[in-house]
């Protein structure tokens, strides 16, 4: 990321102005249910405070200071390594967070589906990396519709088979395109997800792309975190082998002259091992230049469990990164009210599967508040453990003598921000004393 603040596209600014003017009211989850319609931009002007119970519970909030902290850490990491970032928007699908990432100098934004691309194009995002195979008539048509427009985006998509390439070629035939569709060959690994496994097949595919007037070969791509469940000592060598295979294929394509003009893109994406990606892919050089692009989507919100542990492992692998900026911090919290204390060792909170992620592991009860505590919530220790979630209930285990009462507020930390963001249309942004300062919208 460079230190000069990029100018947002005019289309982005117009779309944000329209979004700011849209009305919201008490039918929006998390807002006061008696709220008459106000403009979205007025949310931060209402004088609301979460601890005063001015919002409806459950409610998800973003801590403004933690988001800003995480922005600064990633900018420092990219300055330190020389890599670029195309953050994966599937994490938040929030234009306000897209804006922050573009203002921080994102090389592109990454999408996974055609509908996500449509949202990014609505906001005028100029370069989009689609880190997925695009199939289906309507999905492919969107790509070429954008490329046929005078103001069309620069689009890059991945392929891992002759069949997925043919779907793109069929969709582009006969179209008057302003530019060709950029293609990244996806390199996979045995037992992993998508991606080419065979070097000869990959070279044949690259040669076919190079001979097309519809698509052009812009680089290579992989997803390094495709070995779930393996212990770290087995996972890391497999990641290294996959990245080395990717670089070997890049050298073969370069020697054969199959890459299009301009910088060659080397991209691997994930929020756990991007340090390894940058270290390994930065070893490769091309005469026309190259750019190493990571695609972490979770860094902006981070979390309190899975990605927090992953960040600790990252610093253990590369201790020189420990001092580049304050560490990534969990920014996304979900708050509920204690609604029942049915047994001495259990209390139940108004937060459930509809409100908070549970796909990686159960959330963690971190904060406890009642007005008698003063201005700030108290921290909860490890004795408070979420044992079960229903659709609208969290079961929290505690000591039988724990000072928790019906009506108290409990703030939960999360594991895996992607599957918390997608449960909310609107998320208030709060300061460190939980005053509501603004909000973000999501487009899931």
Secondary structure, 3 states (H helix, E strand, C coil): CCCCCCCCCHHHHHHHHHHHHCEECCCCCCCCCCCCCEEHHHHHHCCCECCCCCCCCCEEEEEHHHHHHHHHHHHHHHHHHCCEECCECCCCCCHHHHHHHHHCCCCCEEECCHHHHHHHHHCCCCEEEECCCCCCHHHHHHHHHHHHCCCCCEEEEEECCHHHHHHHHHHHCCCCCCCCEEEEEEECCCCCCCCECCHHHHHHHHHHHHCCCCEEEEEEEECCCCCCCCCHHHHHHHHHHHHHHHHHHHHHHHHHCCCCCCCEEEEECCCCCHHHHHHHHCCCCCCCCEEEEECCCCCCCCCCCHHHHHHHHHHHHCHHHCCCCCCCCCCEEEEEEEEEEEECCEEEECCCCCCCCCCCCCCEEEEEECHHHCCCCEECCCCCEEEEECCCCEEEECCCCCCCCCCCEEEEECCCCHHHHCCCCEEEEECCCCEEEEEEECCC
